[in-house]
Amino acid sequence: MSHVHLPDGVVPAIWWAAGYLISLIVVFAVLKRLNMEKVRGKIPEMAMMAAVMLITMSVPLGFIPFHMNFAALAGMLMGPGLGFVVVFVVNFILALLGHGGITVMGLNTLIIGVEALVGGAAFRLLRGKFGSVPSAIISTAVALLLSTALMILFLSSIGVVDIQSGGGILHGGYHAEDGVDGHEAEKPHRHDTEYIFGGVALAGWAAVMAVLFLGIILESVVTALVVSFFMKVRPDIINPVPDKDR
Amino acid sequence: MHLAAIDQMASSGTSVFHRAGVPSKLLMMLCLLGAVIGSSDVLALGVLMVILLILHLMARVRFKEIVHLLFYPVFFSLLFALLKFQESWASGLLVVFKGTGAALVTLFLLATTPWVEIFAFLSAYLPGLLVDIFLFTYRSFFILIDQVDSLLRSIKMKGGYHPFSLAMNLKNMAAAVGLILLHSFEMSERMYKIYLLRGYDGGIPITRRWWKLGYPDGVVIILSAFIVVGAVIRWRLW
């Protein structure tokens, strides 16, 4: 998805320390809760999923400057809990490579891990009713929307983005600061930078939402296509024998 | 991702940093990270960035890959610095310097320390299963990367990739990801059976004798102390 990897130095220490703590607790809880024998058998599969996620992140999608992360797909294939662990591993490696801050790795894991948790859980819930491919689209879209909303709410709550105007992510305009003698306040405000989408000019939250929705649609479609591919060649991967430990 | 190139730099380098042990390098990384994240002075951060670049030069790392990897932190820092730039240039630069500086620190560790050594050190503190996942991921990455490379090349050669045809790219990418996943799952089953035959029962033994410190460790530890002292008393260069 067109998620934003938080860089170092943006989030106050108390928040990233809490992010580390919570993500580690979730990882430990997932590993502790599961049957060790069965998880051990899953390790190579989880590692392969993590490696595929790392590799697909470097596959270009043409002129659009974003990559997919397939966290929701990891949740669907591995199960929500193990999907979260895979996201943790991928984020750790990415953080060491400078793709997302090392201090905010916990927060990035929580935000992207939500995609694996929600995507995996929703897919399991829906596939019986709607079939695998429609469920994959719905689950991925819901998971990505939720993780995006969480990220924006979090950044807004710590004052990094302005939720009222959409400033901070794609917002390019500025507001003159009020001067002591009032002179600076009289300066004209520059208009918000506009982003052009096929002849439609968008600014502020409209631009943010347009970019994010485009990312959500693209990743949902690709995830559904991957699930559809599996349903044709190896349906047992998508619909395995029921296993409560997964 | 340049994972292979970084790994090659770490494994084949002969500088004093390459020869130092993981604990001393992790100590230096923590000191550098603390100095970068904790600083609120643009000038001090600028000096730290110069020190980091000098360290990279001393370690004789290839800058082409490092610069390419730095694109991500610079881009994402700029995204968040946009609002700060409205306050002042210094505030904006601070965000960019912190994001880029921290990335330079972690890349320095990776360019001078093989992944396996890092995981081996972490195995003392993390659950064995998690460390195993890290090691298997590392191994899987190198197994898959060549196959993905040739798959992407064949897609391009057969006209399956066009920069301006997003729909076609998406369809082909989905098929490629599906193929890679399918192949990787089948490979993982074989890999697990091979590991079982070799006696794997959870926890790959990768312990090292960390307490044995040498001359390179001394250099790294002194440098770490130097950085901490410098960050605390805020160097006054002029």
Interface residues (C-beta under 8 A of the other chain):
Chain A: V4 H5 L6 P7 D8 G9 V10 A13 V27 F28 L31 M36 V39 R40 G41 I43 P44 E45 M46 A47 M48 M49 A50 A51 V52 L54 I55 T56 M57 S58 V59 L61 G62 F63 I64 F70 L77 V85 V86 V89 V90 F92 I93 A95 L96 L97 G98 H99 G100 G101 I102 T103 V160 V161 D162 G167 G168 I169 H171 G172 Y174 H175 E177 L218 V221 V222 L225 V226 F229 F230 V233 R234 I237
Chain B: M1 H2 L3 I6 L33 V36 I37 L69 L70 Y72 P73 F76 S77 L79 F80 L82 L83 Q86 E87 L94 V95 F97 K98 G99 G101 A102 A103 L104 V105 T106 L107 L109 L110 I118 P127 L129 L130 D132 I133 F134 L135 F136 T137 R139 S140 F141 I143 L144 I145 V148 L152 Y161 H162 P163 F164 S165 L166 N169 L170 K171 M173 A174 A175 A176 V177 G178 L179 I180 L181 L182 S184 F185 M187 S188 E189 M191 Y192 Y195 D201 G202
